[in-house]
Amino acid sequence: MLPNVKIRTKVFGLTLVPLILLTFIISLSSTTKITDSLLDNNYNSLKTARDIKKIQIENYFERIKSNIEVFTKTQTLKSFVLEFSNLDDIEELTIEEKEKFPIDDENIQRMSQRQDGFFNLFLESYNLSNIHLASLDYGHIIYSAVKNKDYGENLLHSSLQDSHLTKLYKKVKETKKTQISDMEHYSILNYPAMFVATPVIIDGYFESILIFQIKPEKINEIMEFRKGYGSTQQDYLVGADKHLRSDTYLDKSSFNINTKQEINTLSTQLGSKDKSGIHDITNYKGNEVLSAYATINVGSDIKWLIISEINEDEINDLPHT
């Protein structure tokens, strides 16, 4: 080989190596920027999903509390409550303080049937599971729109005396204000239930307590809206006891409001300290996920966590171009 050819080859080689290294560095830098951009997009997407659902759930409970207070102002309800306050005038009717309310009595049945249409109209309009009226004197459930097993029960002297419904009843009776209970297992019906209750005030007198039983399906409906979500992205609610307050989307059969499993993850641990944030964690299924969490104010003394998650595998599998 001629001397000048050797020189040109060496120069070419010396020039090519830096070019290859520069190309590699530029490519690596571009890939890193794209990856960082994808991560930022997923962080922002999760936080947005979390924050939107948080607002929707808080607004839902505010509407429920507003609806029950509006309902107490209807003249039909007031007249119905006053009918029950005059039951002592019915000679053949006996109401025992510590016994069940006599729901099989013809007079009671006639009174209730006259108003069933009115109550069921509101039941459907407000998307509730049930509507109750409870007496102030003895704590009887004197009316129920849906005639479940708790209809006629004595909240103060029965299997319900330690229930969260009775605690709610007592709280409303004491404060004379609208109150809400957490979602807990309701033994008489053998499934989780949640209630909001408010005093019925007529002409300045506290006459009765109106109780709405909230429908869990409505909460799930809000949480399961998934437009724009990835295949593994989901939102769910967790109570202070680390039990679910909504069904999960990805494993609804095993992780729902009826199951007893605790959701004990970094998100629930940090969230229980009134913190909000987003982290890479191992979730309740043992999967590596990106998890965003925040506190939801359900009632004056009830706080839940909202958690939005997506599997890290799905983030990593997103196209980088």
C-alpha positions as CSV (number, residue, x, y, z in Angstrom):
1,M,0.0,0.0,0.0
2,L,1.3,3.5,-0.9
3,P,2.3,5.7,2.0
4,N,-0.3,8.5,1.3
5,V,-3.0,5.8,1.1
6,K,-2.1,4.5,4.6
7,I,-2.2,8.1,5.9
8,R,-5.7,8.6,4.4
9,T,-6.9,5.4,5.9
10,K,-5.6,6.3,9.4
11,V,-7.1,9.8,9.1
12,F,-10.4,8.3,8.0
13,G,-10.3,5.8,10.9
14,L,-9.5,8.6,13.4
15,T,-12.3,10.6,12.1
16,L,-14.9,7.8,11.9
17,V,-14.5,6.7,15.5
18,P,-15.4,10.1,17.0
19,L,-18.3,10.3,14.6
20,I,-19.6,6.9,15.7
21,L,-19.2,7.9,19.4
22,L,-20.9,11.2,18.8
23,T,-23.8,9.5,17.0
24,F,-24.1,7.0,19.8
25,I,-24.1,9.8,22.4
26,I,-26.7,11.9,20.5
27,S,-28.9,8.8,20.1
28,L,-28.6,7.9,23.7
29,S,-29.4,11.5,24.7
30,S,-32.4,11.5,22.4
31,T,-33.7,8.2,23.8
32,T,-33.2,9.4,27.4
33,K,-35.1,12.6,26.6
34,I,-37.9,10.6,25.0
35,T,-38.0,8.2,27.9
36,D,-38.1,11.1,30.4
37,S,-40.8,12.8,28.3
38,L,-42.9,9.6,28.4
39,L,-42.4,9.3,32.2
40,D,-43.4,13.0,32.6
41,N,-46.5,12.4,30.5
42,N,-47.5,9.4,32.6
43,Y,-46.8,11.3,35.8
44,N,-49.0,14.1,34.7
45,S,-51.7,11.8,33.3
46,L,-51.9,9.9,36.6
47,K,-52.0,13.1,38.7
48,T,-54.7,14.5,36.4
49,A,-56.8,11.4,36.6
50,R,-56.4,11.3,40.4
51,D,-57.3,15.0,40.8
52,I,-60.4,14.8,38.5
53,K,-61.8,11.7,40.3
54,K,-61.1,13.4,43.7
55,I,-63.2,16.4,42.7
56,Q,-66.0,14.2,41.3
57,I,-66.2,12.0,44.5
58,E,-66.2,15.0,46.8
59,N,-68.8,16.8,44.7
60,Y,-70.9,13.6,44.8
61,F,-71.1,13.6,48.6
62,E,-71.8,17.3,48.7
63,R,-74.7,16.7,46.3
64,I,-76.0,13.9,48.5
65,K,-75.9,16.1,51.6
66,S,-77.6,18.9,49.7
67,N,-80.3,16.6,48.4
68,I,-81.2,15.1,51.8
69,E,-81.6,18.6,53.2
70,V,-83.8,19.7,50.3
71,F,-85.9,16.6,50.7
72,T,-86.7,17.5,54.4
73,K,-88.3,20.7,53.2
74,T,-90.9,19.1,51.0
75,Q,-94.4,19.4,52.3
76,T,-95.3,15.8,51.6
77,L,-92.4,14.6,53.9
78,K,-93.4,17.0,56.7
79,S,-97.0,15.9,56.6
80,F,-95.9,12.2,56.6
81,V,-93.7,12.7,59.6
82,L,-96.5,14.5,61.5
83,E,-98.7,11.5,60.9
84,F,-96.3,9.3,62.8
85,S,-96.2,11.8,65.6
86,N,-99.9,11.3,66.1
87,L,-99.8,7.5,66.4
88,D,-100.8,7.6,70.0
89,D,-104.3,8.6,68.9
90,I,-104.8,5.1,67.4
91,E,-106.2,3.1,70.3
92,E,-105.6,-0.4,69.0
93,L,-101.9,0.4,68.2
94,T,-99.2,-0.3,70.8
95,I,-95.6,0.9,70.4
96,E,-93.1,-0.7,72.7
97,E,-90.0,1.3,73.6
98,K,-87.5,-1.6,73.3
99,E,-89.3,-3.7,70.7
100,K,-89.6,-3.6,66.9
101,F,-91.9,-1.0,65.4
102,P,-95.3,-2.6,64.5
103,I,-94.8,-2.5,60.7
104,D,-97.5,-5.3,60.2
105,D,-100.2,-3.1,61.7
106,E,-102.9,-2.2,59.2
107,N,-102.7,1.5,60.1
108,I,-99.0,1.6,59.6
109,Q,-99.1,-0.3,56.3
110,R,-101.9,2.0,55.0
111,M,-99.9,5.1,55.9
112,S,-96.7,3.8,54.3
113,Q,-98.3,2.6,51.1
114,R,-99.8,6.0,50.5
115,Q,-96.3,7.5,50.3
116,D,-94.4,4.7,48.7
117,G,-94.7,6.3,45.3
118,F,-93.4,9.6,46.5
119,F,-90.4,8.1,48.3
120,N,-89.6,5.8,45.4
121,L,-89.6,8.7,43.0
122,F,-86.8,10.4,45.0
123,L,-85.1,7.0,45.5
124,E,-84.6,6.8,41.7
125,S,-84.0,10.5,41.1
126,Y,-81.2,10.6,43.7
127,N,-79.9,7.1,42.8
128,L,-80.1,5.7,46.3
129,S,-80.3,2.2,47.8
130,N,-82.9,3.2,50.4
131,I,-84.6,6.0,52.3
132,H,-85.5,5.6,56.0
133,L,-87.3,7.6,58.6
134,A,-86.3,7.0,62.2
135,S,-88.2,8.2,65.3
136,L,-86.6,10.4,67.9
137,D,-88.5,8.8,70.9
138,Y,-87.4,5.2,70.7
139,G,-85.1,4.9,67.7
140,H,-87.4,2.9,65.5
141,I,-87.1,2.8,61.8
142,I,-90.7,3.8,61.2
143,Y,-90.5,4.0,57.4
144,S,-88.4,2.3,54.7
145,A,-88.9,2.9,51.0
146,V,-87.3,-0.5,50.3
147,K,-88.7,-2.9,52.8
148,N,-85.5,-4.6,53.7
149,K,-84.8,-6.6,56.9
150,D,-83.9,-3.4,58.8
151,Y,-87.4,-1.9,58.3
152,G,-89.1,-1.7,61.8
153,E,-85.9,-2.4,63.7
154,N,-85.1,-0.6,66.9
155,L,-81.7,1.2,66.5
156,L,-81.2,1.4,70.3
157,H,-82.4,-2.0,71.4
158,S,-81.6,-4.6,68.7
159,S,-78.8,-6.2,66.8
160,L,-78.3,-2.8,65.2
161,Q,-77.5,-1.0,68.5
162,D,-73.7,-1.1,67.8
163,S,-74.0,-0.5,64.1
164,H,-72.6,2.5,62.2
165,L,-76.2,3.4,61.4
166,T,-77.1,3.7,65.1
167,K,-73.9,5.8,65.7
168,L,-74.9,8.1,62.8
169,Y,-78.5,8.3,64.3
170,K,-77.1,9.3,67.7
171,K,-74.7,11.9,66.1
172,V,-77.5,13.6,64.2
173,K,-79.8,13.6,67.3
174,E,-77.0,15.2,69.3
175,T,-75.7,17.8,66.8
176,K,-79.0,18.5,64.9
177,K,-76.9,18.6,61.7
178,T,-76.5,16.6,58.6
179,Q,-73.9,13.8,59.1
180,I,-72.4,11.0,57.1
181,S,-71.2,7.5,58.0
182,D,-68.3,5.7,56.6
183,M,-68.9,2.6,54.4
184,E,-68.9,-0.4,56.8
185,H,-70.3,-3.9,56.9
186,Y,-74.0,-3.7,57.7
187,S,-74.7,-7.0,59.5
188,I,-78.5,-7.1,59.1
189,L,-78.1,-7.0,55.3
190,N,-74.7,-8.7,55.2
191,Y,-73.0,-6.2,52.9
192,P,-71.2,-2.9,53.1
193,A,-73.5,0.1,53.5
194,M,-73.1,3.9,53.8
195,F,-75.6,6.4,55.1
196,V,-76.2,10.1,55.3
197,A,-78.7,11.5,57.8
198,T,-80.3,14.8,58.7
199,P,-82.8,16.2,61.2
200,V,-86.4,16.8,60.1
201,I,-87.3,20.1,61.6
202,I,-91.0,21.2,61.4
203,D,-92.0,24.6,62.7
204,G,-88.9,24.8,64.7
205,Y,-89.4,21.3,66.3
206,F,-87.0,18.4,65.8
207,E,-89.5,15.7,64.8
208,S,-87.6,12.9,63.1
209,I,-84.4,11.8,61.4
210,L,-84.2,11.2,57.6
211,I,-81.7,8.7,56.4
212,F,-80.4,8.1,52.9
213,Q,-78.6,4.8,52.1
214,I,-76.0,5.6,49.5
215,K,-75.6,3.3,46.5
216,P,-72.0,1.9,46.2
217,E,-72.6,1.3,42.5
218,K,-72.7,5.1,42.0
219,I,-69.3,5.5,43.6
220,N,-68.0,2.6,41.4
221,E,-69.5,4.3,38.3
222,I,-67.4,7.4,38.9
223,M,-64.3,5.5,39.7
224,E,-64.5,3.1,36.7
225,F,-64.8,5.8,34.0
226,R,-61.7,5.1,31.9
227,K,-61.8,7.2,28.8
228,G,-58.2,7.8,27.6
229,Y,-56.8,5.2,30.0
230,G,-54.2,2.6,29.3
231,S,-55.1,-1.1,29.7
232,T,-53.6,-1.4,33.2
233,Q,-54.5,2.1,34.5
234,Q,-57.1,2.2,37.2
235,D,-58.5,4.3,40.1
236,Y,-59.8,3.1,43.4
237,L,-60.7,4.3,46.9
238,V,-59.3,3.1,50.2
239,G,-60.6,3.9,53.7
240,A,-58.7,4.7,56.9
241,D,-58.8,1.0,57.8
242,K,-57.0,0.3,54.5
243,H,-60.1,-1.6,53.1
244,L,-61.5,-0.7,49.7
245,R,-64.3,1.8,49.4
246,S,-64.7,1.1,45.6
247,D,-64.1,-2.0,43.5
248,T,-60.8,-2.3,41.7
249,Y,-61.1,-2.4,37.9
250,L,-58.4,-5.0,37.1
251,D,-59.3,-7.6,39.6
252,K,-62.9,-6.8,40.7
253,S,-63.7,-10.4,41.7
254,S,-60.9,-10.6,44.3
255,F,-60.5,-6.9,45.3
256,N,-63.8,-5.2,45.9
257,I,-65.8,-3.5,48.7
258,N,-66.9,-6.9,50.0
259,T,-63.4,-8.4,50.4
260,K,-61.5,-8.2,53.7
261,Q,-58.0,-7.7,52.2
262,E,-56.0,-4.7,53.4
263,I,-54.5,-2.5,50.7
264,N,-51.2,-1.9,52.6
265,T,-48.8,-0.2,50.1
266,L,-46.5,2.8,50.2
267,S,-49.3,4.9,48.8
268,T,-51.8,4.0,51.6
269,Q,-49.0,4.4,54.2
270,L,-48.0,7.9,53.0
271,G,-51.6,8.9,52.2
272,S,-52.7,8.0,55.7
273,K,-50.5,10.9,56.9
274,D,-52.5,13.4,54.8
275,K,-49.9,13.4,52.1
276,S,-50.3,13.4,48.4
277,G,-47.8,12.3,45.8
278,I,-46.7,9.9,43.1
279,H,-44.2,7.1,43.4
280,D,-43.0,3.8,41.8
281,I,-44.3,1.2,44.2
282,T,-45.3,-2.5,44.5
283,N,-49.1,-2.5,44.6
284,Y,-51.6,-4.8,46.3
285,K,-51.2,-7.4,43.6
286,G,-47.4,-7.4,43.8
287,N,-47.0,-5.6,40.5
288,E,-44.6,-2.7,39.9
289,V,-46.7,0.4,39.3
290,L,-46.6,4.1,39.0
291,S,-49.0,5.2,41.8
292,A,-50.5,8.6,42.5
293,Y,-52.5,9.1,45.7
294,A,-54.3,11.9,47.6
295,T,-56.8,12.4,50.5
296,I,-60.5,12.8,49.9
297,N,-62.7,14.5,52.4
298,V,-66.0,12.5,52.6
299,G,-67.3,13.9,55.8
300,S,-66.3,16.1,58.7
301,D,-64.4,13.2,60.3
302,I,-64.1,10.7,57.4
303,K,-61.2,10.7,55.0
304,W,-60.5,8.3,52.2
305,L,-57.6,7.9,49.8
306,I,-57.9,8.0,46.1
307,I,-55.2,6.0,44.2
308,S,-54.5,6.1,40.5
309,E,-52.1,3.5,39.1
310,I,-50.6,2.1,35.9
311,N,-48.3,-0.8,35.5
312,E,-44.7,0.1,34.8
313,D,-44.6,-2.6,32.1
314,E,-47.2,-0.7,30.1
315,I,-45.1,2.5,30.4
316,N,-41.9,0.7,29.3
317,D,-43.7,-0.9,26.4
318,L,-44.9,2.5,25.0
319,P,-43.2,3.3,21.6
320,H,-40.2,5.6,21.9
321,T,-40.6,7.3,18.5
